[in-house]
Amino acid sequence: MSDSVAEQLARIEMSVARLPEGLRAHIERSRVVGGELAAIFGVDPERVDLALAGHDLYRAASDEELLELATRRGIVPDGFESEQPLLLHGMLAAAWMADEGGVTDPEVLAAAHHHTTFAPGLGPLEAAVFLADKIDPDKVRRRPWLSTVEESARRGDWKPAIRAYIEAITAEMERHGVTPHPRAREALRALGG
């Protein structure tokens, strides 16, 4: 018999408690936004909350730590992830949630795994997690262009909201000489962008 969502969440929250204060605050804000988006998108708020509770478990790890953890878990980084190890943090969080957290829900795990880039084939639950992470009120204050993404998401238009986010962040990254992960471009194409 698998653990209840409450038991899974309790294990995740014990790990979150060890994270830096600022990251814990971001996770809490994202969980609040995720609950709101779950209601708007018509998905289970408990499942969205579970994914958001664990999505950034490895966000504070250094590049070296991320690469070492990936190696220990048998995860082979692609070229982008080797150059930008921070891209591994969602994948590692999902692996921890499955192995140590007892999470078996494939959509919850996919939501945590792909919360940075999104990916083709994901649905409204994963979208709620992705967008809640992006429209954390502190992030919207720091990047006013996110208000357009937030407005679209709060109308229930998750596909246009994700397209708007990926298009804007891609342009921002390219202005800074950073190549966006191909998975984000694939997601954009899959969403009709």
N, C-alpha and C positions, 0 to 999 in steps of 0.2 A: 504494500500500500504506500502510495506517495504521500509526502508531507503536504499539509495544507498551505495555502498561500500565506497565511499568517505566520506559520513556522518558517517558510522560506524567507519572508520579509524580515523576520526577527534576526535571522542569520546575516542577511545582507546589511541590516542596520547596525549590527555589531561591528562589521568591517568598515562601514561608512563612518562610524564614531571615531575611528583612528585616522581619518583624513584631516588635512588642514582645514581650519575654520572657514576660510573663504570658499573652499570647494564644497564643504558641507552645506553652507548657506545657498550656494548655487543649486545643489541637488534638491534642497527643500523648496526653493522657489520654482524649480522645474516641475516638481511633484504637484504643486498647487496648480500651475498652468496646465499640466497634464490632466488633472481631474476635470478642469473646465473644458478642455478640448475633447476629452473622452465623452462627455455629455453631448457636446456639439456634433461629434462625428458618429455617435451611436455605438461606441465600443465600451467594453467592460472597464470601468475605472480602476478596479483592483489590479487587473493585468497591466494596465498602463503604469500604475503606481509602482508595481513590482519592477518593471523594466527601468523606470526612471530612478528608483532607489539605487539600482546597481550600475547604471550606465557609465558612471565616471569613477568606478572603483580604482582604476589605474591612471587616471588623468594627471595625478601629481608625480608619477614615476618619471625618472630621468630617461633620456633616450637609451642609455646603456642598460638600465634596468628593464625597460620594455623589450629590448632585443634579447636580453638574457631570459626573461620570463617566457617570451615566445619560443625560444629554443627549448626550454625545459618542458613546455607544453606540446612540443612537436609541431608548432606553427611555423611555417616557412614564409617569411615576409617576401612580398613581391618587390620589384625595384623601387616603387614609390614608397613603400613602407620601410624599406632599408634606408632610403634617403631621408624620410620623414617618419621616424619611429612613433611619433605621437599618434599616427594613424592606426597603430595597433591597440590603442587603449580600449576601444569598444569591443574588439574581438577578444581581448584578454578578459575584459569584464564578463562577457557572455560565457567564456570558458569557465571562469571562476563560478559564475552563477549556476552553471550546469553541474560542475564537479563538486564544489564545496557548498554551494547554496541550495542544492537539491531542486533547482528549477528545471522542469521538464517541458514546459509549454514552448513549442517551437516559435510561435510568434513573439513571445516575450523575449526569448533569446535572440531572435533576428532583430528585434527593435533595439536591444542593447548593442548588438554587434554592429549594426549599420547606422547608429545615431549620428555619425560624423558625415557620411557621404550620401546616405540613403542608397537604394539599389533597386534595380528592376524587379518587378514581381511582388513588391511589398504593398500592404494595404493600409486601411485607415488606422488600425492599432499602431503599427510601426510609424505611420505618419504623425499620430498624436505625440509619440515619444520624440521623434525627430524635431518636430516643430516646437514642442514644449522646451526642449533644450535650447533651441535657437532664439525663442522669444521670451526667455527669462527677462523680467523687467529691467534688471541691471544691464543686460546686453542691449536691449532696445534703447536705453538711455545713452549708452556709449556709441551705438551705431544707429542713428536716427532712421536710416533707410530700412531698418527692420520693422518699422511701424507699418509699412505697406504689406509685409509678409504677415504681420500679426492681424491686420484688418481682414485680409483674405482668409486666414485660418479661422478667425472668430465668426466669419460668415458661413463656415462649414465647407469652404472651398479648399480642401487640403491639397489637391493636385496643383491648382494654380499657385497656392502659397509655397509649395515646395519648389515649383519651377522658378518662381520669383526669387526665392532664396538662392538656389543653385546658380541662376544667371548672375545675380548680383555678387555673390561671393567669388564666382569664377572670374568676373571682371576685376574685382579687387585683388585677387591673387595674381592675376596676370600683370596688373599694374606694378606689383611688387616683385615680378620676375619669378613667381612660384607657379609651377605647373599643377593644375588641379588633378586629383585622382581620377583615372578613367571611369571608375564606378559611378562617380557623380554625373559625368557626361552621359553614361549609359542610362542612368536613372532619368536624366532630363529627356533623353530621346524616348524612353518608355512612357514618360508622362505626356508626350506630345509636344515637347519643347525643342 
